[in-house]
């Protein structure tokens, strides 16, 4: 079988790297995701290259070809080649010497089958000759790819023992590439070893969770993770019906052509409780931006304000997320439409206007301005003439109160 021809295979920067690594006896091969995605008809984003050359020789050859070589993971055989602004990971064939579930000690090898055997899933252990486009498949990955079946290479327990993160990768890869039920042996092994996720850094777990929630439809995989106790060690707060709630959200996203949002989808599977959300964000060491968005969604989830009022308070994107998450079935489309092409307005009255109306500069101006803003928002942002009426009424009241004082 051959890799389908495509423009990316003829990219001049890729060809520079390939030519630099070519030997008399053997060419480097494209490996992993690029091969898998090309066969599935998915746009190839990143190209990884495997070679029997040891890292020092890889660096020597790249530099001789005027290609920048960055030793990003040289201890594990990985060099990043930078050609014409494009990056390619070049990795020497390897075999595992020892693993502890978090990192592996490796030896460099010359056997392609040994290198393939240490990878996680059969669909990720496909290699292709960059010239002939011939595909090399040592563990029946082509059959699994055709069946949309995500299966560990060899013994599932051993693969997970080598790298505990593969538990989460199983569900993410099934959500993205799989169809039907998840591989039974893989799920059994993942469930059996789920407590080993405690050994991983929170950052690695959070990164996998973000990737899972970013696929087109992670709902069935998320529910399978709940059912098999995968979340217990790092996200015990997840709601029991997260799969169905996420499915409902994704249906609305699709109907409204809304892009996937990690904060929106993560909010869907957590309790509506700001304290819990803050606890989860701290545990997973989420970014400040993601944490802020999650808190906005949690604290305003039960608000009775309109979409536009929410947009004024917490921004249009967060308001849009709340509509998709919480609006009633009969009016969510209308609420979402109200945000389309709507620009958040600015209160047309300033402190100086109130002073000109007779208020003394100081706290009373700020207090009255806040009262005007509250009324303006409550009336859903009426035009300036109405705002002036509101201002006149509240300034008159403030002046009366000032005289009484």
Buried (B, 14 or more C-beta within 10 A) or exposed (E): EEBEEBEBBEBEBBBBBBBBBBEEEBBBBBBBBBBBBBBEEEEBEEBBBBBBBBBEBBBBBBEEBEBBBBEEEBEBBBBBBBBEEBBBBBBBBBBBEEBEBBEBEBEBBBEBEBBBBBBBBBBBBBBBBBEEBEBBBBBBBBEBBEEEBBBBBEEBBEBBBBBBBBBBBBBBBBBBBBEEEBBEEBBEBBBBBBEBBEEBEEEBBBBBBBBBBBBEBBBBBBBBBBEBBBBBBBBEBBBEEBBEBBBBBBEBBEEBEBEBBBBBBBBBBBBBBBEEBBEBBEBBEBEEEBBBBBBBBBBBBEBEBBBBBBBBBBBBBBBBBBBBBBBEEEEBBEBBEBBEEBEEEEBBBEEEBBBEBEBEEEEBBEEBBEBBBEBBBEEEBEEEEBBBEBBEEBBEEBBEEEEEE
